[in-house]
Amino acid sequence: MDEEGARHVTKTIHELFRELHEKLREQVRDLDQDALNWSPVPGANSIAVLVTHSIGSEREMLRAIRQVRMPRDRDAEFKSRAGSASLLEMIDAADKDLDEFLEPATGTDLTEMRPRGDRPPRPGLNWLVNNYGHVREHLAQIELTRQLHDSRK
């Protein structure tokens, strides 16, 4: 992939993730701590867990395509409890990561095999598209969890 193509791809993915981040903000902005940390059934994830995990995964993935190691405690993401202010800060930090790690990504970053955690290497573009889908799936879970919480009233 030439550098012009890489810029087009990264710009498009950057915009898609920014839109996704805004949808996450809309879901958490006006919720209290009880709603954010509530789960509909034992073993289900709360909104706070889903946001924390989604952003943790995204941040790790962005660094992986640029070959920057990042310590990540994935298990801790599934035990997190948070209020809206800290979740919004987390989403804001993810926006900054897009600027820092995705915007300057090269054609090589997108096409070469990149390791990520303990997973087999994949091309950077594969990681980007896969992670975007992953976060969209969790957004749907967040929306449903919020609907279930709101229906209790």
Secondary structure as a PSIPRED ss2 file (coil, helix, strand):
# PSIPRED VFORMAT (PSIPRED V4.0)

   1 M C   1.000  0.000  0.000
   2 D C   1.000  0.000  0.000
   3 E H   0.000  1.000  0.000
   4 E H   0.000  1.000  0.000
   5 G H   0.000  1.000  0.000
   6 A H   0.000  1.000  0.000
   7 R H   0.000  1.000  0.000
   8 H H   0.000  1.000  0.000
   9 V H   0.000  1.000  0.000
  10 T H   0.000  1.000  0.000
  11 K H   0.000  1.000  0.000
  12 T H   0.000  1.000  0.000
  13 I H   0.000  1.000  0.000
  14 H H   0.000  1.000  0.000
  15 E H   0.000  1.000  0.000
  16 L H   0.000  1.000  0.000
  17 F H   0.000  1.000  0.000
  18 R H   0.000  1.000  0.000
  19 E H   0.000  1.000  0.000
  20 L H   0.000  1.000  0.000
  21 H H   0.000  1.000  0.000
  22 E H   0.000  1.000  0.000
  23 K H   0.000  1.000  0.000
  24 L H   0.000  1.000  0.000
  25 R H   0.000  1.000  0.000
  26 E H   0.000  1.000  0.000
  27 Q H   0.000  1.000  0.000
  28 V H   0.000  1.000  0.000
  29 R C   1.000  0.000  0.000
  30 D C   1.000  0.000  0.000
  31 L C   1.000  0.000  0.000
  32 D C   1.000  0.000  0.000
  33 Q H   0.000  1.000  0.000
  34 D H   0.000  1.000  0.000
  35 A H   0.000  1.000  0.000
  36 L H   0.000  1.000  0.000
  37 N C   1.000  0.000  0.000
  38 W C   1.000  0.000  0.000
  39 S C   1.000  0.000  0.000
  40 P C   1.000  0.000  0.000
  41 V C   1.000  0.000  0.000
  42 P C   1.000  0.000  0.000
  43 G C   1.000  0.000  0.000
  44 A C   1.000  0.000  0.000
  45 N C   1.000  0.000  0.000
  46 S C   1.000  0.000  0.000
  47 I H   0.000  1.000  0.000
  48 A H   0.000  1.000  0.000
  49 V H   0.000  1.000  0.000
  50 L H   0.000  1.000  0.000
  51 V H   0.000  1.000  0.000
  52 T H   0.000  1.000  0.000
  53 H H   0.000  1.000  0.000
  54 S H   0.000  1.000  0.000
  55 I H   0.000  1.000  0.000
  56 G H   0.000  1.000  0.000
  57 S H   0.000  1.000  0.000
  58 E H   0.000  1.000  0.000
  59 R H   0.000  1.000  0.000
  60 E H   0.000  1.000  0.000
  61 M H   0.000  1.000  0.000
  62 L H   0.000  1.000  0.000
  63 R H   0.000  1.000  0.000
  64 A H   0.000  1.000  0.000
  65 I H   0.000  1.000  0.000
  66 R C   1.000  0.000  0.000
  67 Q C   1.000  0.000  0.000
  68 V C   1.000  0.000  0.000
  69 R C   1.000  0.000  0.000
  70 M C   1.000  0.000  0.000
  71 P C   1.000  0.000  0.000
  72 R C   1.000  0.000  0.000
  73 D C   1.000  0.000  0.000
  74 R H   0.000  1.000  0.000
  75 D H   0.000  1.000  0.000
  76 A H   0.000  1.000  0.000
  77 E H   0.000  1.000  0.000
  78 F C   1.000  0.000  0.000
  79 K C   1.000  0.000  0.000
  80 S C   1.000  0.000  0.000
  81 R C   1.000  0.000  0.000
  82 A C   1.000  0.000  0.000
  83 G C   1.000  0.000  0.000
  84 S H   0.000  1.000  0.000
  85 A H   0.000  1.000  0.000
  86 S H   0.000  1.000  0.000
  87 L H   0.000  1.000  0.000
  88 L H   0.000  1.000  0.000
  89 E H   0.000  1.000  0.000
  90 M H   0.000  1.000  0.000
  91 I H   0.000  1.000  0.000
  92 D H   0.000  1.000  0.000
  93 A H   0.000  1.000  0.000
  94 A H   0.000  1.000  0.000
  95 D H   0.000  1.000  0.000
  96 K H   0.000  1.000  0.000
  97 D H   0.000  1.000  0.000
  98 L H   0.000  1.000  0.000
  99 D H   0.000  1.000  0.000
 100 E H   0.000  1.000  0.000
 101 F H   0.000  1.000  0.000
 102 L H   0.000  1.000  0.000
 103 E C   1.000  0.000  0.000
 104 P C   1.000  0.000  0.000
 105 A C   1.000  0.000  0.000
 106 T C   1.000  0.000  0.000
 107 G H   0.000  1.000  0.000
 108 T H   0.000  1.000  0.000
 109 D H   0.000  1.000  0.000
 110 L H   0.000  1.000  0.000
 111 T H   0.000  1.000  0.000
 112 E C   1.000  0.000  0.000
 113 M E   0.000  0.000  1.000
 114 R E   0.000  0.000  1.000
 115 P E   0.000  0.000  1.000
 116 R E   0.000  0.000  1.000
 117 G C   1.000  0.000  0.000
 118 D C   1.000  0.000  0.000
 119 R E   0.000  0.000  1.000
 120 P E   0.000  0.000  1.000
 121 P E   0.000  0.000  1.000
 122 R E   0.000  0.000  1.000
 123 P E   0.000  0.000  1.000
 124 G H   0.000  1.000  0.000
 125 L H   0.000  1.000  0.000
 126 N H   0.000  1.000  0.000
 127 W H   0.000  1.000  0.000
 128 L H   0.000  1.000  0.000
 129 V H   0.000  1.000  0.000
 130 N H   0.000  1.000  0.000
 131 N H   0.000  1.000  0.000
 132 Y H   0.000  1.000  0.000
 133 G H   0.000  1.000  0.000
 134 H H   0.000  1.000  0.000
 135 V H   0.000  1.000  0.000
 136 R H   0.000  1.000  0.000
 137 E H   0.000  1.000  0.000
 138 H H   0.000  1.000  0.000
 139 L H   0.000  1.000  0.000
 140 A H   0.000  1.000  0.000
 141 Q H   0.000  1.000  0.000
 142 I H   0.000  1.000  0.000
 143 E H   0.000  1.000  0.000
 144 L H   0.000  1.000  0.000
 145 T H   0.000  1.000  0.000
 146 R H   0.000  1.000  0.000
 147 Q H   0.000  1.000  0.000
 148 L H   0.000  1.000  0.000
 149 H H   0.000  1.000  0.000
 150 D H   0.000  1.000  0.000
 151 S H   0.000  1.000  0.000
 152 R C   1.000  0.000  0.000
 153 K C   1.000  0.000  0.000
